[in-house]
Amino acid sequence: MPITVEELAQTIDHTVLKPETTRSKIKQLCEEAIDYNFAAVCINAVHVE
């Protein structure tokens, strides 16, 4: 049985690991993950308080 685009999206981890990434880029990453229903968002630990 073929997988749908929606089912595939739910298996994707959206990631940005560059320590020089801006808050704006992280916000954009999160918004994209919500829009496409991705499974997870991963960022570099330097951005976690």
NORTAZI-V895233 format. One record per helix or strand. SS is the DSSP state (H for helix, E for strand). FROM is the first residue (numbers start at 1). TO is the last residue. If there is no record, write none. Layout:
SS,FROM,TO
SS,FROM,TO
//
This chain:
H,5,9
E,13,16
H,23,36
E,40,43
H,45,47
//
